[in-house]
Amino acid sequence: MKNLLKNRKGLSPVIATVILVSVTIVVAIAVSYWMGAIAGLYTRFEKVEITSCYATKEPGKYTVTVQLKNSGSQDSSINYVLVNGKPSDQYNVITSEAVGTAAGPGTKMSLDFAPVVADSEKIYAGTATPLTRGTDYTIDNALGEITWVTGQTGKIITADYTPENPVITVSWTTLDPSDNGILPTKSMTVRLGKSGTITIVIDSRLYESGTTLDLKFHSAAGKDYPQMLSLP
């Protein structure tokens, strides 16, 4: 037995060196890939380009068409659109509209965006307390027309109300026709390297031709992508 143990040869130093070097290389490659993956997580960035923006006018409305492209290194999500500094959906609830100066009983005044959702209106005559429908005025919701019952002569009239038809609608679609929605109800996801279209329809009673629109497309990452254009 002792002779057998004496005759066993140890591992060749050359082979041992080769094994150690091979293991070191394999570990180094694995660590390199791992570190590269971690670095990639921290170096991804969002970048959305507006490649096209134009407006057209049709009876009763403007249509603004905006083409977006994701040229960053991660998917981008557009949450909502600001129109002249105000979220687009806030235009669909009218607040503090200046109706005009009231005259005597039986005279009429009109709201800007008829037809009006029934029972949505609050009419004010220079005070914080709204007037009473049926006692102080009546309203034709289809025409958006107020008729005075009580005398409000000389008083400045303002109104809050909800139009039946949206004043501004923002819809979107991507290259996949089945992928679409309405902002801000459903966010628009623009995939890495892909494009999409945002369509903004504006009631022509809101703005006159020649008005400059200041648009900002707000992303989930907190970035705003601005674009300005004039209405035709």
SVG drawing of the C-alpha trace seen along z (x, -y; Angstrom):
<svg xmlns="http://www.w3.org/2000/svg" viewBox="-91 -97 98 99">
<polyline fill="none" stroke="black" stroke-width="0.4" points="0.0,0.0 2.8,-2.4 4.4,-1.7 1.2,-2.5 0.9,-5.8 4.5,-6.7 3.9,-5.9 0.8,-8.2 1.8,-11.3 0.5,-14.7 -1.4,-17.0 0.9,-18.6 1.6,-22.3 1.0,-23.1 -2.5,-21.5 -3.3,-23.1 -2.4,-26.5 -4.5,-25.9 -7.5,-25.0 -7.1,-28.0 -6.8,-30.4 -9.8,-28.8 -11.9,-29.1 -10.8,-32.7 -11.8,-33.6 -15.2,-32.0 -15.9,-33.8 -14.6,-37.1 -17.0,-36.7 -19.9,-35.9 -19.2,-38.9 -18.8,-41.1 -22.2,-40.1 -23.8,-40.5 -22.3,-44.0 -23.3,-44.9 -26.9,-43.9 -27.0,-46.0 -25.4,-49.0 -28.0,-48.7 -30.8,-49.1 -29.3,-52.4 -28.4,-53.8 -31.8,-53.3 -33.5,-56.6 -36.8,-57.9 -36.8,-60.0 -39.9,-60.7 -39.6,-62.7 -42.5,-64.6 -41.9,-63.8 -45.0,-65.5 -47.7,-67.9 -50.4,-69.6 -54.0,-70.9 -57.0,-70.9 -60.4,-72.7 -63.8,-71.1 -67.3,-72.4 -67.5,-72.8 -64.1,-71.5 -60.3,-71.5 -58.4,-68.3 -54.7,-68.2 -52.7,-65.2 -49.4,-64.4 -46.9,-61.7 -44.7,-60.4 -41.6,-58.1 -39.9,-56.5 -36.1,-57.0 -35.0,-56.2 -33.8,-53.0 -37.0,-52.0 -40.8,-52.0 -42.5,-55.3 -46.0,-56.0 -47.9,-59.2 -50.4,-59.9 -52.1,-63.1 -51.9,-66.2 -51.8,-69.8 -53.5,-72.3 -52.4,-75.9 -51.3,-74.8 -54.5,-72.9 -55.1,-69.1 -57.3,-68.4 -60.1,-66.7 -60.6,-69.7 -62.0,-71.6 -65.0,-69.3 -66.3,-70.7 -66.9,-74.5 -66.2,-76.6 -66.7,-80.4 -67.8,-81.0 -68.5,-84.8 -72.1,-84.8 -72.6,-88.5 -74.7,-91.2 -78.3,-90.2 -81.4,-92.2 -84.9,-91.9 -87.4,-89.0 -88.2,-87.2 -84.9,-88.1 -82.5,-85.3 -78.8,-84.6 -76.9,-81.7 -74.1,-79.4 -71.2,-78.8 -71.2,-75.0 -74.7,-73.7 -76.3,-71.2 -75.9,-71.1 -76.1,-68.0 -79.4,-68.2 -79.1,-69.6 -75.3,-70.2 -75.5,-74.0 -74.8,-76.4 -75.6,-80.0 -74.2,-82.8 -75.1,-86.5 -72.1,-88.1 -72.2,-85.9 -70.8,-82.6 -74.3,-81.1 -75.8,-79.8 -79.3,-81.0 -82.2,-78.6 -83.4,-76.8 -87.1,-77.3 -87.3,-80.2 -84.6,-82.6 -84.3,-81.2 -85.2,-78.4 -82.9,-76.6 -83.3,-75.0 -80.5,-72.4 -80.6,-71.7 -80.0,-75.3 -78.0,-76.2 -80.4,-79.1 -81.2,-80.8 -84.4,-82.7 -84.7,-85.0 -87.7,-84.6 -86.5,-87.0 -84.9,-90.4 -81.1,-90.1 -80.8,-93.4 -77.3,-94.7 -75.7,-91.7 -72.6,-90.0 -73.6,-86.4 -71.2,-83.4 -71.9,-79.7 -70.5,-76.3 -71.8,-73.4 -71.0,-70.2 -71.5,-70.2 -73.1,-67.0 -70.3,-66.8 -66.6,-67.0 -65.0,-70.3 -61.6,-68.5 -61.1,-64.8 -57.6,-63.2 -57.4,-59.8 -54.4,-57.7 -53.3,-54.7 -50.1,-52.8 -49.0,-50.8 -51.2,-48.0 -54.8,-49.2 -56.1,-47.2 -53.9,-49.2 -55.8,-52.5 -57.5,-54.6 -58.6,-57.9 -56.4,-60.1 -56.3,-60.3 -58.6,-57.3 -56.1,-55.0 -52.4,-55.8 -50.6,-55.5 -47.6,-53.2 -45.0,-53.8 -42.8,-50.8 -39.0,-51.1 -38.3,-52.1 -42.0,-52.3 -44.3,-55.1 -47.8,-56.2 -50.4,-58.9 -52.3,-61.2 -55.4,-63.0 -56.8,-66.0 -60.3,-67.2 -61.2,-70.7 -64.7,-72.3 -64.2,-75.3 -66.2,-77.4 -63.3,-77.3 -60.7,-79.0 -60.7,-81.2 -58.6,-80.5 -55.0,-81.7 -54.9,-80.9 -51.6,-79.4 -51.8,-76.1 -49.1,-75.3 -49.3,-71.5 -47.3,-69.3 -47.4,-65.6 -46.8,-64.4 -45.2,-61.0 -45.3,-58.6 -41.6,-59.4 -42.5,-63.0 -41.3,-64.5 -43.1,-67.0 -42.7,-66.9 -43.8,-70.3 -45.1,-71.4 -46.7,-74.6 -48.8,-75.3 -51.4,-77.7 -55.0,-76.7 -55.9,-77.1"/>
</svg>
